[in-house]
Amino acid sequence: MKEKKKLTRKTVLKAALIVYALLSLYFTTSFIDGMFSRDYTAISQYLPLNDAWDITINERSWQNVSLDAFRFAPVNKGDTIIMERTFPADTDCTGHALVLQIRQAAVTVYLDGEQIHQYGWDRIDGQKTVGSGYLPVDLPDNYAAKTLTLAFTVAEDKAFSRFDPIRVYEWKNIYRVILTENRIPLFLGCFLTIFGLVTCCITIFALLFSGKFSRVLCVSLFSVCIGLWTLCYYNVLLIFAMPLYTICLLEYLTLYLAPIPLIIYMREDVLALNRPLMYTVYRILLTVQIMVTAVFLGLHSIDLVHCAATLKYMQVLILCNLVYFIIVEFMNLRITRQLVHRLFLIGMLLLSGCVSYDLVFYYFDRYLGIAISSTKGIASVGLVIFIFLLLVSFYLNLTQKMMQETERNFLIKSAYTDELTQIHNRRYCMEYMTRVKEKENPHYTVFCFDLNNLKITNDTYGHAQGDILIRSAANVIVDAFEPHGIVARMGGDEFIAIVETDDSGKISSMIGEFRSGILRKNEEIPDLHLSIAYGYASCSPKECNIEKIYQLADDRMYENKQAIKNSGARALDSENAKHSPERV
């Protein structure tokens, strides 16, 4: 009953801690979110410019167009787009900026025919990537009632098939609005990046001591890639005044590199299947992923083919990897119903669903100009959950392996440890002697010991007292000889010590410590009567065979034992003669 109550209390305490952690996370997140969104209504006021546009794409023109409903065939590299409209006459013109969201296109902004801003033309002339994202354009204080003209030149094929909303904000509020509208990606991206970097540094240090943490390194690298990709994808890095093409390059780089640590992480699960075909497929996927990533990034670096053109092929490859991982985890579940595989499978299914949603959203938006939902970028949420499940599954897997290793070490120790004295047993000693025999030019000494009077102690005082005598003898021998080698119980009342020296001075010092130990033990335990016979032999140039050295030490031990018996008998005869009646 007491044990059940203890278990119940522990369960309740754990549940309370989990609830406390979740509530703390919720209230902390709500507080931080409130700090970001507190003034959002005031700072997010803007002038919409989504209607009354005259648009010319190449040689085709449209008048009085609303951007919300305007759709066209995906534009290709080299296409030109001209957009014109007039600002309202009653506009407050102080400290404003035009916010465009460009997609792989260079743009020049004119106000009544006068150029006020341009971006990306030098990049197009140099055959370099232009990038995508928010582009703030400073407006003069007298732009009211003037004609706004936007001239685009597309830098990549199939770049877009609709226009994003065009708005006018106060300059001082632009970056706050971007951060507030993308605060969830900001939190997730910062968390994943910082967590990944910190974990990566710690894991690299831990790998110096154990290779068990290699999967944690994979998770941390994957986390860094996804965190940076999230910050780039949602233009959060704009607050650091980074150019759009740099942000875009970092976005592609992290997206292309992210699958590699995840594939490496999967290696153990593939090997657990013990199926050569699945491992062959795994090696093919890993090789293809590394080669394709290297080729695509290499082509991009020399501006031959940009990542924007190869993105669809990389997305197909990533989906193939996800499908393969799901199959692997389903097969693992058929072999073993471990919680680790269930968690990983749940994470893979969730991640696949989120990524598939974002890909569908991306392709509908890019090629059809249809926004299927106002919610986008849920892959980041799925990735955070997936990384959390990865860590949980790794922790469970590592705990299970540590328990198995502890059990294995216990069994090994039991096989090589004497149960009564907790020192090495005969089996360990024989294997150690084999290792000594294999050494070249060994220097060692073998000591053999035999405990005196054990049978008399067992018969007179019982086996419990005999066990005390055996443990006492083991303690004395260990204290004197184990710092210099190994000590083992060969069985019954016999012990052995093998020390890694043949120096006579050191041997004499050990023997002196051994004899002193016997005296101290007899003083500590009344009526112990500890007495140990011993003999030793050292390796010499003439004879270095350990079996023969051991036999010689054993012979000398028996000589010593016989001498102790004889000296004991003479002492007893002398004592009897002292008390015998005198002869007349």
N, C-alpha and C positions, 0 to 999 in steps of 0.2 A: 504493500500500500504506500509506504514511504517513497519507494522508487517511482511509482506511478505519479504521486504528487509532485515529485521533483521534475519528472518529464513534463507534466502539465504546466508547471511554473516556467520551465525553460521555453516551452512552445509559446506560451502566452507572452513571455518577455520578447522572444524573437518577433512575434507578430506585432507587438507594440512598437518595437524598434523600426520595423518595416513601415508601419503606418506613420510613425513620426518622421521617417526619412522622406516618404512620399509627400506628406503634408508640408514639410519644410521646403522640399523642391517646388511644390505648387505655389506656395506663398512667396518664395523668393523669386520664382519666375514671373509671377503676377506683378510683384513690386517693380522688377526691372522693366517688364513690358509696359507698366503704367508710366514709368519715367520716360520711355521713348514716345508713347502715344498720347501723353497728357495734353500737349499743345497741338496735336495733329490737325484738329479742325481749323485752328487759326492759321497754321503755317501752310496748309495744303490748298489754300485758295488759289485758283489759277484762272487764266483766260483760255477757254478751249478754242482751238482753231481747226475743227474737224469738218467744217462745211464751207460751201462757196468756193471750192477750188477749181481752177482750170488746169487740167493735167494733159501733158503730151508725153507719150511713151514711144520713142523712136519717131515714127511719122503719124501715129494715130493719136487723136485728140478727143478729150471729153470736157464739157463745160458744166459749171455749177455742181461739182461732185461732192458728196459727203464721204469722208474717209471711212466712216463706220460701216458702210454697205458696199464700198467700191472694191471689186475683185478683178483680177486680170491674170493672164497666163504667166507662169513663173518667168522672171527676167533672167537673161544670160549675160555672160561676161561681155563688156563693151556696149551694152544697151545704155541709152541715155534717157533721162526722165527730167521733164521740166514741170514744176508746180508753181502756180501763182494764185494769190488772193490779196485782198486789201484788209488792213487792220481796221477795226472799228474806230470811228472818229472820237468817241467819248471815252477812250481808254486812258487810265492813269499811267503815265509813261516813265515814272521815276524808278530807277534801280531794278529793271526787269531783265529777264533772260529767256530766250527761246530754247525749249528743250526738245531735241529731236532724238528719235531712237533709230539709228541707222543700222543697216544689215549688209555688210560686205560691199559698201559703196562709198565712193568719194563724193563730197558735196561742197558746193559753193553757195553762200547765202548772200542775196542782194536785197537792198532796200531802196526802192525807186531807182533801180538800175545801178546803184552804187554798191560795190562789194564790201561787206562788213565782216565776212569770215569765210575761211575755206579749210577743208580737212581732207587728207588722203590722196591728193593728186600726185604728190611726190612719191607716195607708196606705189601707186598704179604705174607711174613712169618707170620705177625700178623693179616692176614685176613682183612686188612684195605684197603680203597680206595686209588688208585694210582694217579688218576687225569689225566687231558689232557691239552695240551698246548705246548708252545715253551720251548725247553730245550737247552740252550747254553752250549757247551762243549769246554773247553779250549784246543787248539791244541799246541803241542810243536813246536819250531821253525825249526825242521828238518823233518817235515812230508812228504815232497815231495818224490814221487815214492814209498811210503810205502803203505802197504795194510791196508785198513780200514775195520774193522769187527764190525757189530752191532748185538748183541744177545738180542732178545726180549722174554719176557714171558707175555702172555696176562692175564689180571686180571679180565675181565668181559666177559660175553657171548655177541656175536654179536657186538664186539667192533668196527671193521672196516673191509673194503673189498678192500682197496687200500692204497697206501703209499703217504704221502704228499711230496712235493719237499724237497730235502736235499741240503743245501747251506753252503758255507763258507764265512763269513763276517770278516771284521776287528772288533776286540773286542770293540773298542771305538765307533763303529757305530751301534751296534746291537739294543740297546734300542731306539736310535733315529729313526732307520728304522721302528721298531715296532710301535712307537708312530705316525710316519708320515703316515704309511700305514693305521693306524686305527685312524686317527685324528678325523674323523666325529663321530665314536662311543665314542671317548674320550670326545669331546665337549658335545655330547648328554648325556652321562653317568654322567659327572660332573655336568651338568646343572640340570638333573633330581634329582640327589642325594642331591646337595646343596639346590635346590629349595624345595625339599620335607622336608629336615631337618629343614630349616628355617620356612617354613609354618607350619610344625608340632608343633614346639615350640610356635609359635604365636597362633596357633589354640587351643592348650591345655590351654593356658592362657585365650583365649576368651571364651572357654567352661565354665569357672567358672562363667561367667555372662549370657551366653545364649547358649541353646542347638542347635541353628540354624546352628552352624558351624561344626556340627558332620560330614557332608558330605565332608567338606573341609579337615577334619582330615583323612577321608578315602582316598581322592585324594592324600594327602601328603604322607601317608604311602605307597600307591600304587606306587607313584613316587620314593620314596626311594628304594623300592624293585626292580623296573625296572631299575633304575639308576645303582645300584650295580650289578645287573645281567648283564647289558650291559658292564660294566667295566671288569667283570670277563670273560664273553663270548669271548671278543676280546683280552684277555690276557694283558690288559692295566695295571693291578695291578702288573705285573711282575717288573715294574720299582721300586717298593717298596721292591724288593727281597723277596717276599712272596713265599712260596713253592707251587708247582702246586696243591698238594692235598688240601691245604687250600683254594686256589682260586676256585678250583672245588667244594669244600664243600659249600663255600659262594654262588657260582652260583646256586647250587641246592636249597639251603636254601631260597634264595630270590625268585627263580622261583616258589617254592612250596607255599610260603606264600603270593605271590602277588595277587592271585585270591580272598583271603578272604576279604580284605578291599573293593575290587571292588564289590563283592556280597553284602556286607553290604550297600554300596552306592546305590545299586539298590532297596533297600527295599521300599523307598517312591514311586518309579515308579510302583512297583508291587501292593502296597496298593491302588494306584490311580485307578487301574483297577476294584477294588471292586469285584473280582472274587475269591471265596474261593479255587477253584481248582488250580489256578495259584499261590496263596500264599502258598498252601500246597506243590506244586512243588518247590517253592522258598525255603521253610524251609528244604525240603529234600536235595536240592542241597547244601545249606549252611552247613547242618549237615554232609553230606557226605564229602564235601570239608575239613571241619575242622578235621573230624575223619581220613580221608585218609592221610591228611598232617601229623597229629600227629603220625599215625602208621608208615608211610614211614620214617619219620625223626627219630622215635624211633628205628626202625629196623636198620637204618643206624648208629645210635649212638652206638649200641651194636655190630656193624659189623656182623649182621646176614644176612641182605639183603641190599646191597648198593643202593643209589639213582640212579646210572647208570642203574640198573636192573629194577627199578620201573618207570623210566622216561616216558616210552611209555604209561603207564596207567595214569599217571598224565596229559600227553598231551591230551589223549582222554577226560579226565574229564574237562580240560580247554576248549576244543572245544565244549563240551556239554553246558558248562556255556555260551559261546559266542553265540551259537545258541539260547539258552533260552533268553538271553538278547535282541537279535535282534527281536525275536517274541514279547517280552514284549513291545518294543518300537514301533513296527508296530501296535500293539493293542492300545497303547496310542495315536498314530496318528489317528486312526479311531474314537477315542472318542473326541479328541481335537487336532486341528491343530496348536499347540503352537510351536514356534520357538525352545524352549528348547528341546522338543522331537525330532525335526528334526535334530538339531545339534548332539544330542546324538546318534541318529540312524546313521547319516553319520559317526561319529567317530567309532561306533561299526562295521559298514560294512568295513571301511578302516582298522581298527585293525584286523578284522577277515581275510581280504584278505592278509594283511602282514604276520600275524601269519601262515596262511595256506601255503603261499609261502615258508616261512622258514622251516615249517615242511616237506613239500614235498622235498625241497632242502636237509634237514637233512637225511630223510629216503633214498632218492636216493643215497646220498653220503655214508651213513653208510652201507646200506645193498646191494646196487648194484654197488657201486664204481663209480657212474656217477655224474659228476658235471654238472647239467642242466643249470647253468648260472654262470658267473664270479661274479655276484652280489649276495651277501648274507647278512643276518642280517638286512634286511629292516624292520623287526619288530620293531627295535629301533626307526626308523623314524616314523612309524605308531603310536607307543606308545607316542612319543612326541606330535604329532598332536592330538592324542586321549585325552591326559591329558590337552592340551590347550583347546580343545572343552569341556572337562569336566568342566574346570574352567569357561569358557564362559557361559555354560548352567547353572552352579550353580549360577553365578552372575545374570543372567537373572531371574532365579527362585527365588533367594533371593530378587531381586528388586521387582518382582511381588508380593511376599508375604508381603514385607514391605509396598507396596502400598495398598494391601488389608487390612493389619493390621491398617495402618493409616486411611483408610476409615472407618474401623470398629470402631476404637477409636473415630473418629470424630462423628459417629452416636451415639455412647454411650454417648459421652460428650454432644451432642445436646439433648439427651433424659433426661439428668440429670442436664442441665444448663439452667438458666433463660436467655433468649435472650437479654433483655434490660440491665441487670446489670452484666451479665456474672458470677454470683455466682450460687450456687446450687439452684435447684427448689424444689417444694413441694414433687415430687416423690422421689428424693434423700433423703430428710429429713425423709419421712415415712420409707424408707428402713433402714436408719441409726438408727432410733428409734427402729426398730425391732431388729437390732444387739445389741443395748444397752440393750434391754429387756432380751436377751439371756445370758448376762454376769452375772457371779456370783459376789455378793458384789460390785456392781458398785458405783462409786462416781461421780456424775454429777450434773449440775445445768442447768435448762432450762430458757432462757430469751425470752420473747415475746415482739415485738415492733410493734407500729402502727404509721405511718407517719401522722402528723397533717396537716390540711389545704390543702390536696392534691386536693380535689374537687374545693375549692375556687380558687386555683392556676390555675387549668385546665380551669375553667370557665372564669377567669379574664385575664390570660396571654396566654392561649392556652396550648395544650398538649405537645408541645416542651419544654416549661418551666416546665411542670409537670414531664416530663421525666428527666430533669436535677435535679429536686428535689428528685426523686426516686433514681437516680444514686448516688447523694450526700449522701443520707441516707445510701445506701448500703456501700459506701466507709467508712463512719464513723463507722458503725457496724463491718465491716470486720477488720478494723485497730485495733479495741479495743478487739474483741472476737475471731477472727479466729486463732490467734497464740495459743489459748488454746483449740480449738475444731472446730466445723463447723458452718457456717452461711448459711442461705437459705432464699429465698424469697417465702413466702407461697402464694402470689398472691395479686395483687392490691397494697395496701399500708401497707401490713403486712409482717413482717420479723420474723425470729427465730434464736436463737443461742443456741447451746448445748455445754457446756464446760465440760471438764473431771476433775472437782474439785467441792468440796462442802466446801472448806475452806473460811470462811467469810472474812479473810484478803485479799485473792486473789480476791474475788468477789468485794469487795469495791474498790480495785485498778482498776479492769476492768471498773467498773461504773464511777470512776473518769476519766479514759482515754476516755470513751464514751462521757461524758459531755464536756470534754475539746475539743474533736473532733468536736462536734456540734458548739462550739464557734469559733473554727478555720475555719470551713467550711463557716460559716456566714461571717467571715471577708474576706475570699478569694473571695467569690462570692457576689457582691452587690445585695441587694434586694432578697436574697434567702429565708430568713425567715424560715430556717430549724428548725423544732420542732418535737421531737419524744417522744411519750409516751412509757413507758416500765414497765414490771413487771417480777419477777423471782421467782422461787421456786427450792429448792434443795432436792435431795433424802435424806431420813431420815430412821432410823430403823423402825419407825412406818409406813411409806409409801414410797415405792420405785417403784411403778408402774408408768412407764414413761407417759402413757396416762393421769393418774390422776395428775402427776406433771405438765405436759404440760397444763392441764385445769386450775390448780391452778395459774400458771404463767400468763395464758391468762386472768383470772379473775382479777388478781392484775394489769395487764396492763390496763384493762378497767377502773379500779378504778383510776389509775394514769391519764388516759386520761380525765376522768370526772373532776378530781381535776384541771387539766390544764385548761379545759374549764371554770370551775367555777372561777378560779383565773383570767382568762382572762376577764370574764364578770364583776367581781368586779373591776378590773382595769379600764374597760371601763366606768362603772357607776361612779367611782371616778373622772375620767377625765371629764365626762359630767357634774357632779355636780360642778366641779371647774369652768366651763365656763357658768353655768346657771345664769339668772338674779336674783338679790337679792329680797326677799319678803319685802313688805312694812308692 
